[in-house]
Amino acid sequence: MQSNKIFFNKILGKMVVTKEGKRLGFVKDITFETKSGELINLLIKDSTPYTKNLNLERTDSNDLLIPYNAIIAIGDFVIVSEEDLI
């Protein structure tokens, strides 16, 4: 039986793209609820100019926040639904 677990260190540094192939940046960190372990956001560094078209929340250090519910798949890239970002 194959496990669906993906470890934190395997996600760091992965490129984040929309399902249409638009590049958004790279995973810098992850925020999660400490009691339940529920993922909340991905922090994105080195954001591309395309992200200016999206209404995304930013941290104090100007990193983008991608909500966990926008993630479609994690493999060689983290693929997100642009519809869930707007």
DOSE-337594 format. One record per residue: residue number from 1; residue in three letters; chain; x, y, z of N, C-alpha, C in turn. Coordinates in Angstrom, 2 decimals. Layout:
% residues N
<atom NUM, 'ala', 'A', <X, Y, Z>, <X, Y, Z>, <X, Y, Z>>;
...
% end
This chain:
% residues 86
<atom 1, 'met', 'A', <0.85, -1.19, 0.00>, <0.00, 0.00, 0.00>, <0.89, 1.24, 0.00>>;
<atom 2, 'gln', 'A', <0.65, 2.14, -0.91>, <1.44, 3.36, -1.01>, <0.86, 4.44, -0.11>>;
<atom 3, 'ser', 'A', <1.74, 5.15, 0.58>, <1.32, 6.22, 1.48>, <1.16, 7.52, 0.70>>;
<atom 4, 'asn', 'A', <0.17, 8.33, 1.08>, <-0.04, 9.63, 0.44>, <0.66, 10.74, 1.19>>;
<atom 5, 'lys', 'A', <1.51, 10.40, 2.13>, <2.21, 11.41, 2.92>, <3.32, 12.06, 2.10>>;
<atom 6, 'ile', 'A', <3.41, 13.37, 2.22>, <4.50, 14.12, 1.61>, <5.15, 14.92, 2.72>>;
<atom 7, 'phe', 'A', <6.42, 14.71, 2.93>, <7.11, 15.37, 4.02>, <7.44, 16.82, 3.68>>;
<atom 8, 'phe', 'A', <7.45, 17.62, 4.72>, <7.69, 19.06, 4.64>, <8.92, 19.39, 3.82>>;
<atom 9, 'asn', 'A', <10.03, 18.72, 4.10>, <11.28, 19.06, 3.40>, <11.25, 18.70, 1.92>>;
<atom 10, 'lys', 'A', <10.29, 17.87, 1.49>, <10.15, 17.55, 0.07>, <9.38, 18.63, -0.68>>;
<atom 11, 'ile', 'A', <8.64, 19.47, 0.05>, <7.85, 20.54, -0.57>, <8.65, 21.83, -0.68>>;
<atom 12, 'leu', 'A', <9.53, 22.07, 0.28>, <10.32, 23.31, 0.28>, <11.11, 23.45, -1.01>>;
<atom 13, 'gly', 'A', <11.07, 24.64, -1.59>, <11.84, 24.92, -2.79>, <11.15, 24.53, -4.09>>;
<atom 14, 'lys', 'A', <10.03, 23.81, -4.01>, <9.33, 23.42, -5.24>, <8.68, 24.65, -5.90>>;
<atom 15, 'met', 'A', <8.67, 24.64, -7.22>, <8.02, 25.71, -7.95>, <6.51, 25.55, -7.83>>;
<atom 16, 'val', 'A', <5.82, 26.68, -7.67>, <4.37, 26.70, -7.60>, <3.85, 27.24, -8.93>>;
<atom 17, 'val', 'A', <2.98, 26.46, -9.56>, <2.40, 26.85, -10.84>, <0.88, 26.67, -10.79>>;
<atom 18, 'thr', 'A', <0.19, 27.42, -11.63>, <-1.25, 27.22, -11.76>, <-1.48, 26.02, -12.67>>;
<atom 19, 'lys', 'A', <-2.69, 25.50, -12.68>, <-2.99, 24.36, -13.56>, <-2.90, 24.74, -15.02>>;
<atom 20, 'glu', 'A', <-2.92, 26.06, -15.31>, <-2.74, 26.54, -16.68>, <-1.26, 26.71, -17.03>>;
<atom 21, 'gly', 'A', <-0.37, 26.50, -16.06>, <1.06, 26.57, -16.32>, <1.72, 27.89, -15.97>>;
<atom 22, 'lys', 'A', <1.00, 28.81, -15.36>, <1.59, 30.10, -14.96>, <2.44, 29.91, -13.71>>;
<atom 23, 'arg', 'A', <3.66, 30.37, -13.75>, <4.56, 30.26, -12.61>, <4.26, 31.34, -11.58>>;
<atom 24, 'leu', 'A', <4.24, 30.94, -10.31>, <3.96, 31.91, -9.24>, <5.17, 32.17, -8.35>>;
<atom 25, 'gly', 'A', <6.04, 31.21, -8.17>, <7.21, 31.36, -7.31>, <7.59, 30.01, -6.73>>;
<atom 26, 'phe', 'A', <8.31, 30.05, -5.59>, <8.81, 28.83, -4.96>, <8.35, 28.76, -3.52>>;
<atom 27, 'val', 'A', <8.12, 27.53, -3.03>, <7.68, 27.34, -1.65>, <8.82, 27.69, -0.70>>;
<atom 28, 'lys', 'A', <8.57, 28.65, 0.17>, <9.54, 29.07, 1.17>, <9.26, 28.39, 2.51>>;
<atom 29, 'asp', 'A', <7.98, 28.29, 2.86>, <7.61, 27.75, 4.16>, <6.14, 27.34, 4.11>>;
<atom 30, 'ile', 'A', <5.70, 26.73, 5.18>, <4.31, 26.30, 5.31>, <3.79, 26.75, 6.66>>;
<atom 31, 'thr', 'A', <2.55, 27.25, 6.69>, <1.92, 27.55, 7.98>, <0.87, 26.49, 8.24>>;
<atom 32, 'phe', 'A', <0.75, 26.11, 9.51>, <-0.21, 25.08, 9.88>, <-0.70, 25.29, 11.30>>;
<atom 33, 'glu', 'A', <-1.84, 24.69, 11.61>, <-2.42, 24.72, 12.94>, <-1.66, 23.70, 13.79>>;
<atom 34, 'thr', 'A', <-1.06, 24.17, 14.88>, <-0.20, 23.29, 15.66>, <-0.95, 22.17, 16.38>>;
<atom 35, 'lys', 'A', <-2.16, 22.42, 16.80>, <-2.91, 21.38, 17.52>, <-3.37, 20.26, 16.60>>;
<atom 36, 'ser', 'A', <-3.92, 20.61, 15.45>, <-4.47, 19.59, 14.55>, <-3.49, 19.17, 13.45>>;
<atom 37, 'gly', 'A', <-2.50, 20.01, 13.17>, <-1.58, 19.73, 12.07>, <-2.14, 20.13, 10.71>>;
<atom 38, 'glu', 'A', <-3.30, 20.76, 10.71>, <-3.95, 21.16, 9.46>, <-3.13, 22.25, 8.77>>;
<atom 39, 'leu', 'A', <-2.86, 22.04, 7.47>, <-2.14, 23.04, 6.69>, <-3.03, 24.23, 6.42>>;
<atom 40, 'ile', 'A', <-2.45, 25.43, 6.51>, <-3.22, 26.65, 6.29>, <-2.77, 27.34, 5.00>>;
<atom 41, 'asn', 'A', <-1.49, 27.63, 4.89>, <-0.95, 28.37, 3.73>, <0.42, 27.85, 3.33>>;
<atom 42, 'leu', 'A', <0.76, 28.10, 2.08>, <2.13, 27.99, 1.62>, <2.67, 29.41, 1.50>>;
<atom 43, 'leu', 'A', <3.87, 29.65, 2.00>, <4.53, 30.93, 1.81>, <5.38, 30.83, 0.56>>;
<atom 44, 'ile', 'A', <5.24, 31.81, -0.33>, <5.90, 31.79, -1.63>, <6.97, 32.87, -1.69>>;
<atom 45, 'lys', 'A', <8.18, 32.47, -2.06>, <9.27, 33.44, -2.24>, <9.53, 33.60, -3.73>>;
<atom 46, 'asp', 'A', <10.28, 34.63, -4.06>, <10.65, 34.90, -5.46>, <9.43, 34.89, -6.38>>;
<atom 47, 'ser', 'A', <8.39, 35.60, -5.96>, <7.15, 35.61, -6.75>, <7.39, 36.25, -8.11>>;
<atom 48, 'thr', 'A', <6.68, 35.75, -9.09>, <6.80, 36.23, -10.46>, <5.91, 37.46, -10.67>>;
<atom 49, 'pro', 'A', <6.14, 38.23, -11.71>, <5.28, 39.39, -11.99>, <3.81, 39.01, -12.19>>;
<atom 50, 'tyr', 'A', <3.54, 37.78, -12.62>, <2.16, 37.35, -12.83>, <1.33, 37.43, -11.55>>;
<atom 51, 'thr', 'A', <1.96, 37.27, -10.39>, <1.22, 37.26, -9.12>, <0.62, 38.62, -8.81>>;
<atom 52, 'lys', 'A', <1.07, 39.67, -9.46>, <0.48, 41.00, -9.23>, <-0.96, 41.05, -9.74>>;
<atom 53, 'asn', 'A', <-1.30, 40.15, -10.68>, <-2.67, 40.07, -11.21>, <-3.63, 39.36, -10.25>>;
<atom 54, 'leu', 'A', <-3.07, 38.71, -9.25>, <-3.88, 37.93, -8.31>, <-4.06, 38.70, -7.01>>;
<atom 55, 'asn', 'A', <-5.16, 38.50, -6.38>, <-5.45, 39.18, -5.11>, <-5.01, 38.28, -3.96>>;
<atom 56, 'leu', 'A', <-3.69, 38.16, -3.77>, <-3.16, 37.28, -2.74>, <-2.71, 38.06, -1.51>>;
<atom 57, 'glu', 'A', <-2.90, 37.44, -0.37>, <-2.44, 38.02, 0.88>, <-0.92, 37.94, 0.94>>;
<atom 58, 'arg', 'A', <-0.30, 38.91, 1.62>, <1.15, 38.94, 1.77>, <1.52, 39.00, 3.25>>;
<atom 59, 'thr', 'A', <2.71, 38.48, 3.56>, <3.22, 38.56, 4.92>, <3.90, 39.91, 5.12>>;
<atom 60, 'asp', 'A', <4.33, 40.18, 6.34>, <5.06, 41.42, 6.62>, <6.37, 41.50, 5.83>>;
<atom 61, 'ser', 'A', <6.95, 40.34, 5.53>, <8.20, 40.32, 4.75>, <7.94, 40.22, 3.25>>;
<atom 62, 'asn', 'A', <6.68, 40.48, 2.83>, <6.27, 40.56, 1.43>, <6.24, 39.21, 0.71>>;
<atom 63, 'asp', 'A', <6.22, 38.10, 1.46>, <6.04, 36.79, 0.85>, <4.55, 36.58, 0.59>>;
<atom 64, 'leu', 'A', <4.23, 35.88, -0.48>, <2.83, 35.59, -0.81>, <2.32, 34.43, 0.02>>;
<atom 65, 'leu', 'A', <1.02, 34.41, 0.28>, <0.37, 33.30, 0.96>, <-0.59, 32.63, -0.01>>;
<atom 66, 'ile', 'A', <-0.39, 31.35, -0.24>, <-1.29, 30.56, -1.07>, <-2.10, 29.68, -0.13>>;
<atom 67, 'pro', 'A', <-3.43, 29.82, -0.13>, <-4.23, 29.00, 0.78>, <-4.15, 27.52, 0.41>>;
<atom 68, 'tyr', 'A', <-4.14, 26.68, 1.42>, <-4.01, 25.24, 1.22>, <-5.12, 24.69, 0.31>>;
<atom 69, 'asn', 'A', <-6.33, 25.23, 0.43>, <-7.44, 24.70, -0.37>, <-7.27, 24.95, -1.86>>;
<atom 70, 'ala', 'A', <-6.30, 25.76, -2.27>, <-6.04, 26.01, -3.69>, <-5.12, 24.96, -4.30>>;
<atom 71, 'ile', 'A', <-4.48, 24.14, -3.45>, <-3.54, 23.13, -3.96>, <-4.29, 21.98, -4.60>>;
<atom 72, 'ile', 'A', <-3.91, 21.66, -5.84>, <-4.51, 20.55, -6.57>, <-3.64, 19.31, -6.45>>;
<atom 73, 'ala', 'A', <-2.32, 19.49, -6.62>, <-1.41, 18.34, -6.60>, <-0.02, 18.80, -6.21>>;
<atom 74, 'ile', 'A', <0.73, 17.84, -5.67>, <2.13, 18.08, -5.34>, <2.93, 16.94, -5.95>>;
<atom 75, 'gly', 'A', <3.86, 17.30, -6.82>, <4.72, 16.33, -7.47>, <6.05, 17.02, -7.72>>;
<atom 76, 'asp', 'A', <6.47, 17.08, -8.98>, <7.66, 17.86, -9.32>, <7.42, 19.34, -9.07>>;
<atom 77, 'phe', 'A', <6.15, 19.75, -9.18>, <5.71, 21.12, -8.91>, <4.56, 21.06, -7.92>>;
<atom 78, 'val', 'A', <4.25, 22.21, -7.32>, <3.02, 22.35, -6.56>, <2.05, 23.03, -7.52>>;
<atom 79, 'ile', 'A', <0.96, 22.35, -7.82>, <-0.01, 22.86, -8.77>, <-1.21, 23.39, -8.00>>;
<atom 80, 'val', 'A', <-1.59, 24.64, -8.32>, <-2.71, 25.28, -7.63>, <-3.78, 25.71, -8.63>>;
<atom 81, 'ser', 'A', <-4.98, 25.85, -8.14>, <-6.11, 26.32, -8.95>, <-6.17, 27.84, -8.86>>;
<atom 82, 'glu', 'A', <-6.00, 28.49, -9.98>, <-6.04, 29.95, -10.01>, <-7.41, 30.47, -9.60>>;
<atom 83, 'glu', 'A', <-8.47, 29.74, -9.91>, <-9.82, 30.14, -9.52>, <-9.96, 30.26, -8.00>>;
<atom 84, 'asp', 'A', <-9.24, 29.42, -7.27>, <-9.30, 29.47, -5.81>, <-8.42, 30.57, -5.22>>;
<atom 85, 'leu', 'A', <-7.65, 31.24, -6.05>, <-6.77, 32.31, -5.58>, <-7.40, 33.68, -5.74>>;
<atom 86, 'ile', 'A', <-8.39, 33.79, -6.59>, <-8.99, 35.09, -6.91>, <-10.08, 35.42, -5.93>>;
% end
